[in-house]
Amino acid sequence: MATVRAGIENRETLQQYQRDFVASAITEGQAYDISGWVFGYPNDATLNREFLDLLLRHRIEIYELASTQSIGDLTFTPGSAWVVPASQPMYRLARSVFERTDTFPDSVFYDASTWTLSLAYGMPSTELRSGRLPLGAQLTEVPALVGTNSVEQSFVAYLMDWSNSGAPRGLQAMQAAGLRAEAAFVPFTARTTDGDVSFTRGSISIPVSTQELSPAEVHEAVQNAGRVADVPIFSAVTGRSAEGIDLGSGDFRPVRAPRVLIPMGEGVSSYEAGQLWHLLDQRIGMPVTKVDVTDLGRVDWADYDVLVLVSGNLSAFSGDELEQLKSWIRDGGTLIGQRSAAAWAARNELTPNIDPPGVARPADEEDDDEAAAARRDYADARSFEGPQAIGGSIWQADVDVTHPLGFGYQRRFLPVWRDHSFFFAPSKNAYSTVVKLVDDDPHLSGYISDRNRERLRGSPSVLADRLGGGTVVLLVDNTNFRGYWRGTNRLFLNALFFGDHIRIP
């Protein structure tokens, strides 16, 4: 009641404060050396819509792009790109969405040192610094996704492009309806009722003739999946492609409906487990089994094909339990280990081609005897050691878009989130370091010490290996940090759907 009373009594002061805040934001935006930002992903309409929705919900002004803009190695075209001007009432928030930070008044952080949302979404964007902004009409609502209202019936196959972020939810819906799905491991251009349409690696085919359901039931299930996931689904008119592999080729491989097990409970990171559970349950619609780590001994491993381990105490997998896990992987299971669980997998000989990581420095880095021997005052520990921590920053990685874990990505440029001190070396196999930080300076945003900035050049972010007949995927970095890091979700989801098809040449 005291808060309500104070608000009423000071309403004029508070209202004036709000008016001044808005007015000063416009003035600051006009004086800012960046006039605005242009953004948009030409191959992912779902990601565009989610990003636009986020900005609009926070009352950030957005305009359609009026003309094609080529800036650096990026090209933005009307219809798949938009402009956010700096001069607007929400200037400060808009700036924080796109701004990359590398200068800080302090070097010790409680948590993250950057929150650049455009990088978190993997959204192509760049600054506009001169000339008149190419503004079209102001956007007041999220544009509808073209091609999701209806799907014409096909007696050949239904096709869904994997570059659309909504595709995993669509695939899950189709598999839940009992449909058999195949994924293209080579790009192709199909002849559809909408004309010739190009599809990337990982794109899904639902062949009509191989289903247990009738053609009418298949059509209904596919239409429903398109509505649930809000993704375009195309109807093939022939199995002969206009370009690339034909439908039914050996380069189309069956996609299993993954049966996922996630250990949780005491000693396991509830943050990481909860983030992945939310992704699968709320955004993909995929049921998963959660088991307390104390009950792992009662698990029937034949009921699952994917085990997801997150950071924490994994001592439940020791002795006979560890041998049982290795046997399950060798028999065809897929293990996905994230952050410290990735390090645990490498230390426990689950990755023949991947060595255990160094902690706080690369494993092959020589000791700095002089620094190690130096005596310092206890009170100086925080100011000396704190700046060496990697508390949360954003890095430019290169993703192999031809690897099953990279399916759906159209650009090799991929921002990744790093908030730990595990330093892996690349895989001994030339084809299995799927994502790695670039060799040139990979820093994009956030605080990092000079020493760690140098250490992180070329550091792996995603590695894959085989153990017998199964697959081990190491997600060195959190691909779903706090549920808002959308740009790397696809790596984890690809491991679920395509992990059993990964091979080590």
N, C-alpha and C positions, 0 to 999 in steps of 0.2 A: 504493500500500500504506500509505503514511503516513496518508492520509485515512481509510482503513478502520480502521486501528489506533487512530487518535485517536477515531473514532466509537464504537468498542467500549469504549475506556477511559473515555470520558466519557458513556456511554449514560444513566446515571442523571440526570446534569445536563441532558442534552438532552431526555430524556423529561419531566422536571419543567418545563423551559422550554416544551415543547409543551402540557402540562396548564395551565400558567399562561396561555399565550396564548389557549387556548380559554375558560378561565374569565373572563379579563379581557374577552374579546370579548362574552360574554353580559352582563357587568356594564355595559360601555360601551353596548351596544345598548339595555339597559333604561333607561339615563340619557339616551339620545339624544332630542332633542325631536321626532323623527319616529318613529312606532310601526311603520311599514311602508310598503310600496308596492303598488299594484294596477296591473296591466298586462294588455293583451290587444288583439288586432286582430280585430274581429268579422268582417271580410271576407277574412281571409287565414290560413287554418288552417295552411298550410305554414310561413309565417313564425312563427306561434305555436309550432309544434312545434320548429322549429330553435332558437328562443330558449329554450324550456323545456329542450331537450337540452343547450344550453350551460350553463345554470344547474345542472342536475342533475349534469353531469359534474364541476362544481366544488363539489359537495356543498352547494349552497345550498338551504336548506329552502324549499319551495313548497307552498302550500295552494290547493285549489279555492276559488273565490269563492262564499260562501254565499248572498249576496243582491245584487240589483242596486244599483249605486252610481252616482250622478250627481254629478260633481264638476266644477265649472266648465262647460266646453262638452263634456266627455267623459262618456259613459255606459258602464259596464262591466256585463256580464250574465253570470250563471253559465253555464258551458259554453264560453265564449270569453274568459274572463278569470281571473286567478289573483292570489294575494296572497303577497308575501314579507315576513315579519315582520322587524323590526330586531333583536329579541332572539333571537339564535341564534349557534351557534359560528362561522359564517362571516359574522358581521355586517360586518366591515371590507370584505370582498370584495363583499358584497351592496350595501353603501352605495356603493362605487365604480362599480357597474354602473348605478345610477340617479342618482347625485348630479351636479348641475350646479355647476361651480366658476367663481367669478369673483373670488376674492381670493387673492393670491399673495404670498409673501415676497420674490420677485424678479421682474424684468421681462425677463430675458434667458433664452431657452430653447434647448437644443440641438435640440429637435425639437418634438413635439406637447406642448401644455399641458393637454390634457384627453383622457379616454378613456371618455366616458359611453356605455356599450354600448347602453342603451335608445334613445338618440338615433341611434346608428350603425345600428341595425336599423330605424329609423323606427317604433319600437314605441310606441303610445299608452300612457302611464303617468302616474301622479301619486302624490303623497305622501299618506299617511294620518296625521293628526296627533292626532286625539282620538277618544275612545270605544273601545269594544271592537272589535278587528279582526274583520271578517266572514269568519272562517275556516271552511272546510268540511274535507273529508278531506285529509290530507297526500298530496301527489303523490310517488310512488316511481318512476314511469316515464313516458315520453312517451306521451300518449294516442294511440290509433290514429286515423287520419284516416278519417272516415265517408264511405262511398260510393266506395271505391276497390277493393273486392274483386271486383266484376264489373260488366260493362256489358251491359245487354240489347241484343239486336240491333235495329237500326232500318233501315227501308228509306227513310227520309226524310233524316235528318242526325244527326250526333253533335255535341254542343256542350260547350265547355270555357270556363269563366269566366276571363277574363284578370286578374282581381283577385287570383287565387291565385298566389303566387310560384313555384309549381312549374309553371305553365302554359308558360313558354318551353321548359323541358325536354320537356314533353309534346308541344309543337308540333314541336320538332326531331325527336323520335322518329317522329312521324307523317310528317313530310316525308321523313325518311330511308327510310321504308318505301314511299315513292312516292305518298303521298296528296296530293291537291290540297286546299288549305286556303283559307278565306275569313275575313276579320275584319269584325266589325260596327263601323261607325263611328257608330252611334247605339244607345243602350241599348234593350233589349227584354225581354219576358217570354215565354218559350216554353212550349208544352205538351209535357211529357215524360212518360216512364213513371214518374217520381217526382213527378208533379204539375206545377203551374205553378212555373217557376224563373226568377228575374230574372238578367239578364246585363248586365255593364257594357260600355262602349266597349272595343274591342279583342278582345272574346271571340271564340273561334274556332269556326267551323262547318266540319264535314267533310260536304259533301253527297254522298250515296251514289250518286245516278244519274250524276254527272259524272266518276266515277273510272274509271280503266282497269282496276282490280282488280274482282273479283266482289264482290257484297255480303257473302259469307262471308269473303273475304279482307280486305275493309275492316274488318269487325267484329273479326277477329283482330288486325289492325294497331292498331286503336284500343284494344282491351283491353290489348295489350302496352304501348302508350304510357302508359296510365293506371297500369299497374304500375310501369314504369320511373320515371315522374315522381312517383308517389304522389299523383295528383290525381284528383278526381272528374270523370268524364265522363258526360254525360247523353244519353239517347236521345230524340230528338224523335218524336212520334207524328203530327204534322201540320206542314205548312209555314205554316199560319196561326197567328200569334202571339196570345197572350192580351192582349198590350199592346205597342205600339210596332211596329217594322218587322217584316214577314213574312220568313221564311227565303227566300233567293233574291232579295231586294230589291236595288236598285242601291246601297243603303247597306252591302251586304256586298261587300267588295273582295278580290281575290285576294292572297294573301300569298306572296311569293317565298321560296324556300329560299336564304338569302343565301350567296354565295360570297365569303369574307372574306380579305383580304390585310392582313398586319401587318408593316411593315418593322421590323427589329431590327438589332442590331449596334453597332459602335463609334460613339459619339456620341449614341446613342438611349437614353433612360432604360430600363434593364433592369428597374427596379422596376415602372414603369407597364406596360410591355409584358408582363412576367411576370404581373402581377396580372390583366390582361385575358385573357391566354392561359389562366391557371388557371380563371377564371370560365367561359370558353367550353368548354374541354376537360374539366374535372372536374365542373362543376356543371350545365352545359347539355348536354354531350355533343356539341358541335358541332365538327367538324373545321375547322381554319383553316390557311391557308398562311402560313408565316413566311418572309420573304425578307431576306437581308442587304442593307443599304442600298447596298452597293457593287455589287449585282447588279440593281438596279432597272431598269437599261437593257435587261435581257434579259426583262423581264416582258411577257407578252402580256396587255394590259389587257382584251381581250375575254373573258378567262377569269374575270373578277371583277366583282361589282357593288357591293362595299363595300370601301373603303380606310380603315383605322384608323391615324391618326397620333398618337403620344404625344410627350411633351416630349423635346427634344434638338436636335441639329444636323440640320436638314433641307436642308442645302445640296445634297444629291443631287438635289433638285427645284429646278433653276435652268436658265435658258436654254431649250433645246429640251425638256428634261424637264418643266419647269413648264408650257410650252405644251401638251405632250402630256397632262398631268394635267388642265388646264382643258378640253381637248377631250373627254377621257373623262367628266368631270362633265357637260358640256353634252349629251353623248350619252345621259345617263341614270344615270350612276354616282352613288353616295352617298359623300361624304367625311365622316368623323367625326374632328374634331380635338380633342384633350384638352389642357388647361392651356396650356403655351407653344405647342403645335401649333395651338391655337385662335387665339392671337395671330398666329402665322405666317400662317395662312390669311387673316385679315383684312388683314394688311399686304400680302399678295400678290394682292389684288383678286379673291379668290374669293367674297367676300360683298358684293354690291352695296349691300345695305341696312344693313350693319354696319361701323362705322368701326373702325380699329385702336385697341387699348386704350392707355391711359396706363400707365406703369410706375412703381410706387411711389406714384402719385397719379393721380386722374382726369385725362384729357387736357385737359379744359377748366378745370382748376384754375389760378388765377393764381399766378405765382411769389411766394414770400415773400422779397423781396429782402433784407430785414434778416437773416433766418435764413441765407440763402445766403452772405451776405458775412461772417458772424460767424467769427472765427478761434478755433480750439479746439486744445487740446493733443492730440497724437497718442495718448497713453495713454488719453484719455477717449473714444476713438472707439467702443469696444465698449459702454460704458455709455450713450452718447448715441444711437447708431444702432441698437443691438440691440433696444431696446423698440419701435422703429418697424417691425420685421419682423413679418410675419404668418406665424408659424411653425407654426400648426396649431390651429384653433379651430372651434367649431360654431355655425352660424347658422340662423335661421329663415327659410325661403324659402316663397314662394307658388307653387304649381305649377298651370298651366292644365290641369285634368283633361280638358278637351275636345279638346286638341291631341293628334295621334297620338303625340308623345313623352311625353305624360302619361297615356296609356291605362293603365287598371288601378288607378290611384290613386283612393282613395275620399275622401281628405281633401286639401284644398289646403295644409294645413300639412305642410312637408317639411324636416327638418333636413339641412343640407348641410355638407360638410367643406371648409374653405378653408385653404390653406397656401402661398399665393403672393401676389404684389403686382401682378397684372394687374387694371386697373380698366377694364372695358368700359362703354360707354354702352348704353342700350337700343336695340333695332333701330329703324330709321326706319319700319318697318312695324309697325302697331299690334298685329298678331296673332302676331308672331314672337319675342317675348321670352317663352319658354315657362316658364322658372323664374327668379324674381328674389327677392333678399332683400327682406323687407318694408320699407315706408317708415318705420314706427315702429321703435323700437330692435330690430334683428334678432338681437342677441347672445343665445346660449343657454348657451354654456359655453366656458371657455378664456380665456387672456390675450389682450388687445388694447389697444393704446394708445387714449387718448381721441380723438386725431385720426383714426386709422383707423376707429374705431368709428363716427364721424360720417360718414366717407367711404363706408362700406359700406352705408348706408341706400339701399335701392332698387337695389343693384348686381345686374346680371344674373348668373345662374349657368348657364343653358342658352339658347342662341339658335339659330334655324334660318333658312336662306335658300335661295334657288334661284339656280343659275347655269345658264342655258339650260334644258335638260330634266332637269337633275340637282339634287341636294340637297346642301347643306353644313350639317352640324350642329356647333355649337361647344359642347363640354362645358368650360365655363370652369373648373369644379372637377372633381377626380378622383372619379368616381362609384363607384369600387371600391377605395378607399384600403386598401392592405395586405390586400386580400381579405376583410376583416371588415366593411366598410362596406356592409351589405346594403340599406339603405333606399333608395339611389339607383341600384342596379344596373338597375332597370327602365328608367330613362331611356336608358341605353346599349343595352339589349336592344331597346327600342322603335325606336331608330334603325336597328338592324340589320334588323328585320322590317318596319317600316312607313315607313322613311325615304323610299322612292320614292313614297309617297302624300302627302307633305307638299306643300302648296301655299301660295303667298303671295297672299292675297286682294288 
